[in-house]
């Protein structure tokens, strides 16, 4: 486990059994690219699932289209994608061209999360956070694990404001299968959110300096 994932585990408990067992060689043969190391480690530790019923992390496994299972493939644009970065119009080419977007997460508030496949080293791919309702986007030079960790910190230090993320130590990750099981049993997996607000966030210092960004 690398240092960035250890920091995330310290503030966001992974499920007891991530139930994933991703065959990375098979995934990368199908995609014809390698995925960033921190994402592979995240999937091994957490699997596919959702934080605070807001931020859903997709699975890289294609398989059959299953209701309720979000795949990276479902989020990856197969057409040129228009975005606005700092007010300037910008086009990302369609997958699988160099410079295209590969999706890894989405929110219920209209924000999609990607890597930009720029360069040969996937660990150096920048993140692209894009509002699909308006096209405004932001490029971030950090890994997805660091992005999630910072998003659980003080709102003033978050790399992108995703409303309704409670933040550490209140946020929870629930695996997609655990969510499905609880709902089938008549339980609400997100009941803890009822009496919580995002204003509770910020009790844990998770800015880039405290995380030792890049280590």
C-alpha positions in Angstrom: 0.0 0.0 0.0 1.5 3.3 -1.0 1.6 6.4 1.2 -1.3 8.2 -0.5 -3.6 5.3 0.0 -2.5 4.9 3.6 -3.5 8.5 4.3 -6.9 7.8 2.7 -7.5 4.7 4.8 -6.7 6.7 7.9 -9.7 8.9 7.3 -12.1 6.7 5.3 -12.5 3.1 6.3 -12.5 0.6 3.5 -15.1 -2.2 3.5 -14.2 -5.3 5.3 -14.4 -7.3 2.1 -14.0 -5.2 -1.1 -15.4 -8.1 -3.2 -13.6 -7.0 -6.3 -10.7 -9.2 -7.3 -9.9 -7.2 -10.4 -7.9 -9.2 -13.0 -5.8 -6.2 -14.0 -4.0 -8.0 -16.9 -7.4 -8.8 -18.4 -8.6 -5.2 -17.9 -5.6 -3.7 -19.5 -5.7 -6.1 -22.4 -9.3 -5.0 -23.1 -8.5 -1.2 -22.6 -5.1 -1.4 -24.2 -3.7 0.9 -21.5 -2.5 0.5 -18.0 -4.4 2.3 -15.2 -2.8 4.5 -12.6 -1.2 2.6 -9.7 -3.2 4.5 -7.1 -6.5 3.6 -8.8 -5.5 -0.1 -8.9 -4.6 0.0 -5.2 -7.9 1.8 -4.4 -9.9 -0.8 -6.2 -8.0 -3.6 -4.4 -8.7 -1.9 -1.0 -12.2 -0.4 -1.5 -13.7 -1.7 -4.7 -16.5 0.1 -6.6 -18.9 2.1 -4.4 -20.0 5.5 -3.2 -18.9 8.1 -0.6 -21.8 9.8 1.2 -24.3 8.8 -1.5 -22.6 11.5 -3.7 -19.3 10.4 -5.2 -19.4 7.1 -7.0 -16.2 5.4 -8.1 -16.6 3.2 -11.1 -15.2 -0.3 -11.9 -12.7 -0.7 -14.7 -14.2 -4.2 -15.4 -16.4 -4.1 -18.5 -18.5 -7.3 -18.1 -22.2 -7.2 -18.8 -24.1 -4.0 -18.2 -25.7 -4.5 -14.8 -28.2 -2.1 -13.3 -26.6 -0.1 -10.5 -23.0 -1.0 -11.5 -21.2 2.0 -12.8 -18.3 1.2 -15.2 -15.4 3.3 -16.2 -16.5 2.5 -19.8 -19.9 4.1 -19.2 -18.2 7.4 -18.3 -15.5 7.5 -21.0 -16.5 9.8 -23.9 -16.4 8.2 -27.3 -16.9 11.5 -29.0 -14.9 14.8 -28.8 -15.7 16.5 -25.6 -16.1 20.3 -25.4 -15.0 21.8 -22.1 -14.2 25.3 -20.7 -11.1 25.6 -18.7 -10.5 29.1 -17.1 -13.1 30.4 -19.5 -11.4 29.1 -22.6 -13.1 26.5 -24.8 -11.1 23.3 -25.1 -11.8 20.0 -26.9 -10.7 16.6 -25.6 -10.4 14.0 -28.4 -12.6 10.9 -28.4 -11.3 7.7 -26.7 -8.9 6.1 -27.4 -6.9 8.9 -28.9 -3.9 10.3 -26.9 -5.2 13.1 -24.8 -8.7 11.6 -24.5 -10.6 11.2 -21.3 -11.0 8.0 -19.2 -13.8 8.2 -16.7 -13.4 6.9 -13.1 -16.1 8.6 -11.1 -19.2 10.7 -11.0 -21.5 12.5 -8.6 -25.2 13.0 -8.2 -24.6 16.8 -8.5 -23.5 16.8 -12.1 -19.7 16.4 -11.8 -17.8 13.8 -13.7 -14.2 12.7 -13.0 -11.7 11.6 -15.5 -8.0 11.0 -16.2 -6.7 12.8 -19.3 -4.6 10.2 -21.1 -1.7 12.5 -21.8 1.6 10.8 -22.0 2.8 7.2 -21.7 2.9 7.1 -17.9 -0.6 6.7 -16.4 0.7 7.8 -13.0 1.3 11.2 -14.5 -2.1 11.6 -16.2 -3.8 14.8 -14.9 -7.3 14.5 -13.5 -10.1 16.4 -15.2 -13.1 17.4 -13.1 -15.9 18.4 -15.4 -19.4 19.7 -14.8 -21.4 17.9 -17.5 -24.3 20.3 -17.2 -22.3 23.4 -18.2 -19.0 22.0 -19.5 -16.8 23.9 -17.1 -13.7 21.8 -16.3 -10.6 21.9 -14.2 -7.3 20.0 -14.7 -5.6 18.9 -11.5 -2.1 17.4 -11.3 -2.7 14.8 -8.7 -3.8 11.2 -8.4 -7.4 10.2 -7.8 -6.6 8.9 -4.3 -5.1 12.3 -3.3 -8.1 14.0 -4.9 -10.5 11.9 -2.8 -8.5 12.5 0.4 -8.4 16.3 -0.1 -12.1 16.2 -0.9 -12.7 14.8 2.6 -10.9 17.7 4.2 -11.7 21.3 5.0 -13.8 22.9 2.3 -11.3 25.7 1.9 -8.6 23.2 0.8 -10.7 21.0 -1.4 -9.5 20.7 -5.0 -13.1 20.9 -6.3 -16.2 21.7 -4.3 -18.5 18.6 -4.4 -21.6 19.6 -2.4 -22.9 17.1 0.3 -19.5 15.4 0.9 -19.5 15.5 4.7 -15.7 15.2 5.0 -13.5 13.3 7.5 -14.2 11.9 10.0 -17.9 11.7 9.1 -17.8 10.5 5.5 -18.3 6.8 4.7 -17.6 4.6 1.7 -20.1 1.9 1.0 -19.3 -0.8 -1.5 -21.9 -1.2 -4.3 -22.7 -4.8 -3.2 -23.1 -3.8 0.4 -25.5 -1.0 -0.6 -27.5 -3.4 -2.8 -27.7 -5.9 0.1 -28.7 -3.4 2.7 -31.5 -2.0 0.5 -32.8 -5.5 -0.3 -33.0 -6.0 3.5 -35.1 -2.9 3.9 -32.3 -0.9 5.5 -31.1 2.6 4.4 -27.3 2.5 3.9 -27.2 6.3 4.0 -29.3 6.8 7.1 -26.3 8.4 8.8 -26.6 11.3 6.4 -30.0 12.4 7.8 -28.6 14.2 10.8 -25.3 15.2 9.3 -24.3 18.3 7.3 -21.3 19.1 5.2 -20.6 22.0 7.7 -19.2 19.3 10.0 -16.3 18.7 7.7 -12.8 20.1 8.4 -12.1 18.4 11.7 -9.1 16.7 10.1 -6.4 18.7 8.4 -6.1 17.3 4.9 -4.5 20.1 2.8 -1.7 19.2 0.4 1.0 20.4 2.7 -0.2 18.2 5.6 -0.4 15.2 3.2 3.1 15.7 1.8 1.8 16.0 -1.8 3.8 14.0 -4.2 5.3 11.6 -1.7 
